[in-house]
Amino acid sequence: MADLLNDIEALGGVDTQFVTHNHDVNGPFQEAVYDRFEAKLSYHVAEHNAVVEKTKCPSVEFGDEGVQLGSDF
């Protein structure tokens, strides 16, 4: 995992982690990314129960309105 985190850092780090489906959650990895980069985990509210069972990573939930991260995303 350390190699992956070093690779992410070499690319400039990460601000936010997105999960599009709860099967993508790997709790220890998301927690390590948060610890290293303070990148919260973002996911749709429909995934809440499955995500919180897999990780204690600080997170942001969004609903069907989506999430606005900038004028182009």
RODO-2510 file (C-alpha; in nm, 4 decimals, decimal comma):
residues 73
     n   res          X          Y          Z
     1     m     0,0000     0,0000     0,0000
     2     a     0,2890     0,2356     0,0737
     3     d     0,3978     0,2178    -0,2928
     4     l     0,0483     0,3196    -0,4071
     5     l     0,0440     0,6137    -0,1663
     6     n     0,3887     0,7215    -0,2843
     7     d     0,2687     0,7016    -0,6452
     8     i    -0,0366     0,9143    -0,5610
     9     e     0,1866     1,1680    -0,3891
    10     a     0,4247     1,1778    -0,6871
    11     l     0,1255     1,2660    -0,9062
    12     g     0,0363     1,5593    -0,6805
    13     g    -0,1773     1,3919    -0,4138
    14     v    -0,5538     1,3708    -0,3955
    15     d    -0,8207     1,5984    -0,2474
    16     t    -1,1265     1,3728    -0,2573
    17     q    -1,1909     1,0011    -0,2882
    18     f    -1,4998     0,8970    -0,4843
    19     v    -1,6781     0,5669    -0,4531
    20     t    -1,9284     0,4918    -0,7247
    21     h    -2,0353     0,1601    -0,5751
    22     n    -1,9862     0,0072    -0,2316
    23     h    -1,7894    -0,2838    -0,3804
    24     d    -1,5141    -0,0285    -0,4492
    25     v    -1,4615     0,0351    -0,0779
    26     n    -1,1412    -0,1027     0,0672
    27     g    -1,1554     0,0428     0,4179
    28     p    -0,7849     0,0254     0,5062
    29     f    -0,6894     0,1860     0,1743
    30     q    -0,9432     0,4698     0,2005
    31     e    -0,8332     0,5315     0,5606
    32     a    -0,4644     0,5380     0,4619
    33     v    -0,5386     0,7860     0,1819
    34     y    -0,7241     1,0059     0,4303
    35     d    -0,4412     0,9818     0,6852
    36     r    -0,1814     1,0796     0,4258
    37     f    -0,3711     1,3394     0,2198
    38     e    -0,6765     1,4305     0,4311
    39     a    -0,8927     1,3274     0,1336
    40     k    -1,2443     1,2501     0,2522
    41     l    -1,4444     0,9693     0,0974
    42     s    -1,7443     1,0848    -0,1094
    43     y    -2,0328     0,8573    -0,1964
    44     h    -2,4029     0,8569    -0,2804
    45     v    -2,6356     0,8351     0,0176
    46     a    -2,7772     0,5068    -0,1194
    47     e    -2,4403     0,3464    -0,0423
    48     h    -2,4350     0,4685     0,3198
    49     n    -2,4970     0,1421     0,5066
    50     a    -2,2524    -0,0605     0,3011
    51     v    -1,9799     0,2051     0,3156
    52     v    -1,9954     0,2661     0,6918
    53     e    -1,9736    -0,1091     0,7499
    54     k    -1,6427    -0,1181     0,5624
    55     t    -1,4620     0,1971     0,6736
    56     k    -1,4398     0,4668     0,9380
    57     c    -1,2855     0,7096     0,6888
    58     p    -1,4270     1,0623     0,7237
    59     s    -1,6772     1,1054     0,4455
    60     v    -1,9193     1,3264     0,2596
    61     e    -2,2513     1,1939     0,1350
    62     f    -2,4347     1,3367    -0,1610
    63     g    -2,7814     1,2697    -0,2964
    64     d    -2,9391     1,2748    -0,6383
    65     e    -2,8471     1,6408    -0,6786
    66     g    -2,4843     1,5276    -0,7112
    67     v    -2,1903     1,7196    -0,5790
    68     q    -2,0430     2,0354    -0,7335
    69     l    -1,6638     2,0460    -0,7155
    70     g    -1,6050     2,3327    -0,9519
    71     s    -1,7474     2,4975    -1,2567
    72     d    -1,6445     2,2074    -1,4794
    73     f    -1,6927     1,9011    -1,2571
***
